[in-house]
């Protein structure tokens, strides 16, 4: 069984919990962007966007590159893959439980149909 760092997962899911940060990540799927370009579509100050970027960096979801005064960011896939692997582990669990529940409901429906048929 794969073990996941709770601290890393906490940071990744915490970063993903905010809609602004998810929009920033979506912007970065198109490629590297500088901080000012990332800030343009958001109705907030550059300082506020920078705070969101710091959260994304601490979660390992983005990587910053400095070229003089220009700060550019790129998307980092590894933490997202680890979060997806963690989710997949529980998806398998829930799918198994849902399959069992579906079978139970089918059995119950069959018994009720038989019972209704026997009453006639």
Order of alpha helices (4+ residues) and beta strands (2+ residues): alpha-alpha-beta-alpha-alpha-beta-beta-alpha
